[in-house]
Amino acid sequence: MSYQFYGTIKPKVDFNAEVAADTLYDAMKGSGCDKYRVIQ
């Protein structure tokens, strides 16, 4: 029996790692976390 899995996460065409890192940094700095910005 063979199983084949297909992922649900697809690559973003215009992905910019620097912008993503800055957004995550801003969302997680300080005491607390902006979970809505992290999820995006």
C-alpha positions in Angstrom: 0.0 0.0 0.0 1.5 3.4 -1.0 0.4 6.7 0.4 1.0 10.1 -1.2 0.8 13.3 0.7 0.3 16.8 -0.6 1.3 19.8 1.6 -1.1 22.6 2.3 1.5 25.3 2.6 2.3 26.8 -0.7 5.2 29.2 -1.5 4.5 32.9 -1.8 5.6 34.2 -5.2 6.6 37.7 -4.0 8.1 36.5 -0.6 10.6 38.9 0.9 12.6 37.3 3.8 13.8 40.7 5.1 10.3 42.1 5.4 9.0 38.9 7.0 11.9 39.0 9.6 11.3 42.6 10.4 7.5 42.0 10.9 8.2 39.0 13.2 10.8 41.0 15.1 8.4 43.9 15.7 5.6 41.5 16.6 7.6 39.6 19.2 9.8 42.4 20.8 9.1 43.6 24.3 6.9 41.8 26.8 4.2 40.1 24.9 3.5 39.0 21.3 1.2 40.3 18.6 -0.1 36.9 17.6 -2.1 38.2 14.7 1.0 39.7 13.0 2.9 36.4 13.7 0.2 34.3 12.1 0.2 36.4 8.9 
